[in-house]
Amino acid sequence: MRDIRAAVCREFGAALDIQTLRLAAPGPGELQVDIDAVAICHSDISFAEGAWGGPLPAVYGHEAAGRVAAVGPGITAYRPGDPVIVTLIRSCGACPSCAGGHPVRCEGHSAPEGPLSDADGQPVAQGLKTAAFAEAVTVHHSQVAPIPESLDAEAACLLACGVITGFGAVMNTARVWPGANVVVIGAGGVGLNVIQAAAIAGARRIVAIDLSEAKLADAETFGATDGVLATDAKPHRAVRQLTGGRGADFVFVTVGAIPAYEAAPRYLAPGGTMVMTGMPASGAMARYEPVIFAAAGQGMVGSLMGDTVLKRDIPALLDWHARGRLKLHELISGRYPLERINDAIAASKAGLVRRNVIVMGADAA
C-alpha cells in the first residue's frame, strides 16, 4: 500500500475534493503506474454529476499517461520506468467479444475489489475502472499500452480516450471509405479526432456542425472542409448543397445532447449510417421515424471507445503522429495542476475547449 493524492467525488454535482488515499500494490496481472498527465473527458464530468449513477465516494479519470511504478506477478511485458498510456479498456482476452477482436465489449472480465481506500480503510470506488485523477493507479495489464520516450505525457494521455474514440469510430466502426461525405456533429475533443480521422481516410467532404462559430473555425484547422452552425434555420439543407444534393454517407454524433441525436438523420444520404459516440444521461430518449430508415436503407450504430484494439491501433496512431498526420499537442487547450482540477472541469463544461489536461507536479499557482 502507498499514500497518493487524488480528486475524490463524494457527492454527485459537488466539487471534487483533493484527499490522501491508500493505493493497493499490483496483484497478479496488474501494474501500478505513476500518472504524469490525465485529460478531462466529458464522461468523467457526467459521472461526477451523477448522469449514470454508480457508487460513491469515487475517483474518476481514465485518459492518462505515466510510467510503470511496479508490476504484479505474471507481468513480463513491462518494467518499472516504462512510459505507457492508461485506458479504461479492461479485457479478459478470452470471452466471445475479446476473441472476436472487440475488447471494449469484454464480457468476461470481473473486476476485483478496487485498489483504493481512504484513511479509515473504507473503500473508494475505482471510477471507469481506472481512477486516474490521482498521482498513481493500479490497473489490469490490458488497460495499458507502451509509448515512446520521445512523446510527452501531456500529449500521450489524449491517446487513451479522445483520440482512439474519434479515430476508432471512423476507422473501426464506420470504416469510412475514400470519397465519402462525412458530417460531424460537435467539434469538441472527440469530434476533432473524428475530423482528423476522416481526413486521413480520404473523405471528400467533412462538414462540422456546432453551436459555436469559433469551434467551426477550429474544426477547419483539423481537416474539416466546411462548417455549418447548428443554429441555422435548416442546417441539413446546407449539408445537402455541399454534398451535391445527396447528404452524408456517415453522420457522427460526438456529443451527448438529445437535440443532436434527433437532428442527425436529416443529414443522412440514402444508405447512410449514423454513428453514435456521444453519451446522453441514462433515461434520456430520442425519437425517430423508423419507416424513413427502412425505406432509405439507412442505419445507426454505436461506437464505444472506437471499438479500439490497443495493440493494433495505438502503434498506428503513434506512426501517424510521428509523420505529422495526427495532431496531439494542438488538442490541448489548458494545463492545470491537480489542485485546480475543479477549474479545469468548469472550463471544460463551458464548451469552448478541446481538452484540458491535469499535469501532476505542476505549479499550483
HELIX and SHEET records of a PDB file:
HELIX    1   1 HIS A   42  ALA A   48  1                                   7    
HELIX    2   2 PRO A   96  ALA A   99  1                                   4    
HELIX    3   3 PRO A  103  ARG A  105  5                                   3    
HELIX    4   4 GLY A  127  LYS A  129  5                                   3    
HELIX    5   5 HIS A  141  GLN A  143  5                                   3    
HELIX    6   6 ALA A  153  ALA A  156  1                                   4    
HELIX    7   7 CYS A  157  ALA A  160  5                                   4    
HELIX    8   8 GLY A  162  GLY A  168  1                                   7    
HELIX    9   9 ALA A  169  ALA A  174  3                                   6    
HELIX   10  10 GLY A  189  ALA A  201  1                                  13    
HELIX   11  11 GLU A  213  THR A  221  1                                   9    
HELIX   12  12 PRO A  235  LEU A  242  1                                   8    
HELIX   13  13 ILE A  258  ALA A  263  1                                   6    
HELIX   14  14 ALA A  264  TYR A  267  5                                   4    
HELIX   15  15 PRO A  290  ALA A  296  1                                   7    
HELIX   16  16 MET A  305  ASP A  307  5                                   3    
HELIX   17  17 LEU A  310  ALA A  322  1                                  13    
HELIX   18  18 HIS A  329  LEU A  331  5                                   3    
HELIX   19  19 LEU A  338  ARG A  340  5                                   3    
HELIX   20  20 ILE A  341  LYS A  349  1                                   9    
SHEET    1   A 5 ARG A   2  VAL A   8  0                                        
SHEET    2   A 5 ASP A  17  LEU A  23 -1                                        
SHEET    3   A 5 LEU A 116  SER A 117 -1                                        
SHEET    4   A 5 PRO A 123  GLN A 126 -1                                        
SHEET    5   A 5 ALA A  58  VAL A  59  1                                        
SHEET    1   B 5 ALA A 136  HIS A 140  0                                        
SHEET    2   B 5 GLU A  30  ALA A  39 -1                                        
SHEET    3   B 5 ALA A  64  VAL A  71 -1                                        
SHEET    4   B 5 PRO A  83  VAL A  86 -1                                        
SHEET    5   B 5 VAL A 144  PRO A 146 -1                                        
SHEET    1   C 4 ALA A 136  HIS A 140  0                                        
SHEET    2   C 4 GLU A  30  ALA A  39 -1                                        
SHEET    3   C 4 ARG A 355  VAL A 359 -1                                        
SHEET    4   C 4 ILE A 332  TYR A 336  1                                        
SHEET    1   D 6 ASP A 226  LEU A 229  0                                        
SHEET    2   D 6 ARG A 205  ASP A 210  1                                        
SHEET    3   D 6 ASN A 181  ILE A 185  1                                        
SHEET    4   D 6 ALA A 248  VAL A 253  1                                        
SHEET    5   D 6 LEU A 268  MET A 276  1                                        
SHEET    6   D 6 GLY A 299  GLY A 302  1                                        
END                                                                             
